[in-house]
Amino acid sequence: MKPARLMILAVAVVAAGLAGMLAMNLSGAKAPELVETVIQREPTVKVLVSSENLPVGSRLNDKTVEWLEWPKGGLAEGFITNDSRPDAVTELVGSVVRLPIFKGEPLRAEKIADSSSRIMSSLLPSGKRAVATEISVATGAGGFVLPNDRVDIIMVRDAKDGNGLVTENVLNNVRVLAIDQQIQEAPDGSKSVVGTTATLELTPDQAKVIAVAQQMAERLTLALRSVADAQEADTTSADYLLHGGGKAEIQVIKSGSIVKSTTTQQTK
């Protein structure tokens, strides 16, 4: 580029700069200031979590739990923190898992039981009893009743007058604790457990009811309930079996068909 053109370009640039400064001075405006944004990290605390998926009945050890940084504002009541229980990993070794715990889930006291507890007794909530009853593929929903499912217990017996069979619900919406001695789904991922014994979670009165029903019944059938019914009451039972009297709704079945459905007074 020729020297003359360079000089003209330089003069133009200087003139533009002087014009800009003059305009700012006349308007009184200040040059914009740069604002620095400071990002502060939320304080954290170490929370004891599961380092793997833990099924019901498994026992804790130093490989299955770990400390994880957790936002302090996200702490919930019941979390085990390093501040409150620094020796928690050692203290909980051998504890039994009462409810499924998933990887990364904080441990809570209500989901684990003391290491000195036997597995089945540790699975029982306070005030409940574990009672076993015989089942088969025919009486156990074809083998599709799994631990933690909810079932109705239906008693089938001969009518007193010898005219057909009588069916009645003796327990409703009770939880299955185990099938045989299996307290979780099969390790191979299969979705059915064919066993000969179902262990049920019952109240003391319900335990007495099923003991009487087992003596009276031709057979007891487990009717599988929908998972949507889990919140319904599970403490109702055929109380007349305890006291020798009361009303019960029964159905009389003859030749495979219901021929009568009545509410009757029961006596010993």
C-alpha positions in Angstrom: 0.0 0.0 0.0 1.3 3.4 -0.8 2.6 5.7 2.0 0.0 8.3 1.2 -2.9 5.9 1.7 -1.4 4.6 5.0 -1.3 8.2 6.3 -4.9 8.9 5.3 -6.0 5.6 7.0 -4.2 6.5 10.2 -5.6 10.0 10.3 -9.1 8.5 9.8 -8.7 6.1 12.7 -7.4 8.8 15.1 -10.2 11.1 14.1 -12.8 8.4 14.8 -11.3 7.7 18.2 -11.3 11.4 19.1 -14.9 11.8 18.0 -16.0 8.9 20.2 -14.3 10.3 23.3 -15.8 13.7 22.6 -19.3 12.3 22.3 -18.9 10.4 25.7 -17.7 13.5 27.4 -20.5 15.6 26.1 -23.2 13.0 27.2 -21.6 12.4 30.6 -21.9 8.6 30.1 -19.4 6.3 31.8 -17.8 3.3 30.1 -19.5 0.0 31.1 -18.0 -1.8 34.0 -17.3 -5.5 34.0 -19.3 -7.4 36.7 -17.5 -10.5 38.0 -19.9 -13.3 38.9 -18.9 -15.4 42.0 -20.3 -18.9 42.2 -20.4 -20.3 45.7 -20.5 -24.1 46.2 -23.3 -25.3 48.6 -21.8 -26.8 51.7 -21.8 -30.6 51.8 -21.8 -33.3 54.4 -20.8 -37.0 54.1 -23.9 -39.3 54.2 -23.8 -43.1 54.4 -25.2 -44.7 51.3 -25.5 -48.1 49.7 -22.7 -48.9 47.2 -24.8 -51.5 45.4 -28.4 -52.8 45.2 -29.2 -54.6 48.4 -32.1 -57.1 48.5 -34.2 -58.0 51.5 -32.3 -60.3 53.9 -28.8 -59.3 52.8 -26.3 -58.2 55.5 -24.2 -55.0 55.4 -20.5 -54.9 55.3 -17.7 -52.4 54.5 -18.0 -53.2 50.8 -21.7 -52.6 50.5 -21.8 -49.1 52.1 -19.8 -46.0 51.5 -19.7 -42.3 52.5 -20.9 -39.9 49.8 -20.8 -36.1 49.7 -24.4 -34.8 50.0 -25.7 -31.2 49.8 -26.3 -30.0 53.3 -29.6 -28.4 52.3 -30.8 -31.7 51.0 -30.4 -33.7 54.2 -33.5 -35.5 55.4 -34.4 -36.8 58.9 -33.0 -40.3 59.4 -29.9 -39.9 57.2 -26.7 -41.3 58.8 -23.9 -38.6 58.6 -20.2 -38.7 59.3 -20.7 -35.9 61.8 -23.3 -37.7 63.8 -22.0 -41.3 63.5 -18.4 -41.3 62.3 -18.0 -45.1 63.1 -21.3 -46.1 61.4 -19.6 -48.3 58.8 -18.1 -50.5 61.6 -21.2 -50.4 63.8 -23.5 -51.6 61.0 -21.4 -54.5 59.7 -23.7 -57.6 59.8 -27.0 -55.6 60.0 -29.9 -57.1 58.1 -31.7 -55.3 55.2 -35.4 -55.3 56.0 -36.6 -53.5 52.9 -34.8 -53.2 49.4 -32.1 -50.6 49.3 -30.9 -49.3 45.9 -27.4 -48.2 44.9 -26.7 -44.6 46.1 -29.6 -44.6 48.4 -29.0 -43.2 51.9 -29.3 -45.7 54.7 -32.2 -45.3 57.2 -32.8 -47.0 60.5 -36.2 -48.3 59.4 -34.7 -50.2 56.5 -32.1 -52.2 58.5 -32.1 -54.3 61.6 -29.6 -55.1 64.3 -26.8 -57.6 63.4 -27.8 -59.8 66.3 -31.3 -60.3 64.8 -32.2 -63.5 62.9 -33.2 -62.7 59.4 -36.9 -63.5 59.5 -37.5 -61.9 62.9 -35.8 -58.8 61.7 -38.1 -58.5 58.8 -41.2 -58.4 61.0 -42.6 -55.0 62.0 -43.3 -54.5 65.7 -46.5 -56.3 66.7 -46.6 -58.7 63.7 -46.1 -62.5 63.5 -44.8 -64.8 60.9 -47.1 -67.7 60.2 -46.6 -70.5 57.6 -49.3 -72.2 55.5 -49.0 -74.9 53.0 -49.5 -74.0 49.3 -49.2 -75.6 45.9 -49.2 -74.4 42.3 -53.0 -74.7 42.3 -53.5 -72.8 45.6 -50.6 -70.3 45.2 -51.8 -68.4 42.1 -49.9 -70.7 39.8 -46.5 -70.0 41.4 -46.8 -66.2 40.7 -47.0 -65.2 44.4 -43.7 -63.7 45.3 -42.2 -62.4 48.6 -43.7 -59.0 49.5 -46.8 -59.6 47.4 -50.3 -59.1 49.0 -52.8 -61.9 49.1 -56.3 -62.8 50.3 -56.6 -66.1 52.1 -59.7 -68.0 51.0 -60.9 -71.0 52.9 -62.8 -73.8 51.1 -64.7 -76.4 53.3 -67.6 -78.7 53.1 -71.0 -77.2 54.0 -72.4 -78.4 57.3 -75.5 -79.9 55.5 -73.2 -81.8 53.1 -74.7 -79.8 50.2 -71.7 -78.6 48.2 -68.7 -76.5 49.3 -68.5 -73.2 51.3 -65.9 -70.5 50.5 -65.0 -67.5 52.6 -62.3 -65.0 53.0 -60.6 -65.5 56.3 -57.7 -62.9 55.8 -57.5 -59.9 53.4 -54.5 -58.1 51.8 -51.8 -59.7 54.0 -48.2 -59.6 53.0 -46.2 -62.6 52.0 -42.8 -62.6 53.8 -41.3 -65.7 52.1 -42.0 -68.6 49.8 -40.4 -71.7 51.4 -37.2 -70.1 52.8 -36.8 -67.6 49.9 -37.4 -64.0 51.1 -36.8 -62.3 47.7 -37.2 -63.0 44.0 -35.1 -65.8 42.6 -31.5 -64.7 42.1 -31.6 -65.7 38.4 -34.3 -63.0 37.8 -37.2 -65.5 37.3 -40.6 -64.1 38.1 -42.2 -67.0 39.8 -41.5 -69.0 42.9 -43.0 -72.4 43.1 -42.9 -73.6 46.7 -44.9 -75.6 49.2 -45.0 -73.1 52.1 -45.9 -69.4 52.2 -44.9 -67.4 55.3 -47.4 -64.6 56.0 -47.1 -61.4 58.0 -50.0 -61.4 60.4 -51.3 -59.7 63.6 -51.6 -62.0 66.7 -55.4 -62.3 66.1 -54.9 -63.1 62.4 -52.4 -65.8 63.4 -55.1 -67.4 65.5 -57.7 -67.1 62.7 -55.5 -69.0 60.2 -54.6 -71.6 62.8 -58.4 -72.4 63.1 -58.9 -72.1 59.4 -56.1 -74.7 58.7 -58.0 -77.2 60.9 -61.4 -76.5 59.3 -60.5 -76.1 55.7 -60.4 -78.6 52.9 -57.8 -76.3 51.5 -56.6 -72.7 51.8 -56.0 -70.7 48.6 -53.8 -67.6 48.2 -55.5 -65.0 45.9 -52.9 -62.6 44.6 -53.8 -58.9 45.0 -52.9 -56.0 42.8 -49.9 -53.9 43.9 -52.3 -50.9 43.8 -54.1 -52.5 46.9 -51.0 -52.3 49.1 -52.3 -49.3 51.0 -55.6 -50.9 52.0 -56.1 -52.3 55.5 -54.4 -55.6 56.2 -55.7 -56.2 59.7 -59.2 -57.5 59.0 -60.0 -61.2 59.4 -62.8 -63.7 60.0 -62.9 -62.9 63.8 -65.8 -65.2 64.3 -63.3 -68.1 64.1 -61.7 -66.7 67.3 -64.9 -66.3 69.4 -67.1 -69.1 68.1 -69.8 -66.7 67.0 -70.4 -63.8 64.6 -71.5 -63.2 61.1 -69.6 -64.3 58.0 -70.3 -63.9 54.3 -70.1 -67.3 52.6 -70.7 -68.7 49.2 -72.0 -72.2 48.5 -70.5 -73.9 45.4 -72.1 -76.9 43.7 -71.0 -78.4 40.4 -68.5 -75.6 39.9 -71.2 -72.8 40.2 -72.1 -70.5 43.0 -75.6 -71.5 44.1 -75.9 -69.4 47.3 -74.3 -66.3 48.8 -75.4 -65.5 52.3 -74.4 -63.9 55.6 -74.7 -66.5 58.4 -74.3 -66.7 62.1 -71.3 -68.9 63.0 -71.0 -71.0 66.1 -68.5 -73.6 67.3 
